[in-house]
């Protein structure tokens, strides 16, 4: 998968990967359809951060969830 290209498929992939890595139940409210390609770079930054770290504190998970919430389409 080439995540350097902005596409709906890449947005879906990154959201699902973030949710899977963090294993948090309240991420069920965050769906790939809530994001569009205008937010791609910010979403990619979050994805890169999440994929680099092996574990997350509860505060880090909350901050990531909040940031994803801020990126959602209005």
N, C-alpha and C positions, 0 to 999 in steps of 0.2 A: 504494500500500500504506500502510495506516494503522498504524504501529508503536506507537501509543499504546495499542492494544488488546492485551491478553494473549491470545494464541492459539497453538496448535501450529503453524499455518502461518507466523506471524510469527517464531517461534523457528527454524523451518527456514530461513526466508529470511535471518535475521540470521547464523546459523551458516555458511550457504553463502556469503554475502557476505563475511564475515570471512575464510574460507578462501581465497576467490578473490582478495581484496585482498592478502593476505599471501603468496600463492603459495608455500607451504611444503609439501613433500611429507609430512612427518610429521603433518600435520593429517588424514591419511586415517583415523586412528584416532578422530577426533572426528566423531561423527555427530549430526544433530539429535535423534535418538531418545534420546540420552544426557542430554537436558535436559528439564526440565518448566517449567510456568508459574510455579512457586514461585520460580524463579531469574530470572524475567523482567526485573526491574529491573536486576539486576547484569549480565545479558547485554546489555541495552539500553545500559548505560553503556559496556561494552567495544565494542559495535558503533559507538556514536557516536564514541568515541575513534579507532577504526580508520578510520572513514570520513572523519574530519577531516584525518588526516595523509597526505601524499603518499608518504612512504617510511618505512621502519623499519630500525633497526639490528638486527643479530643478537640483541643482548641484549634489545631491546624485543620482538622476535618470540618469544623464549624466555619472557619474562615474560607475554606475552599467552597463549601456549600453556599455561603453568602455571596461570594464572588460570582459563582455560576448564576445565582439568583439575580444579581445585578446585570448580567449579560443577557438575560432572557428577553425575548421580543416583547415589546409593550403593546 
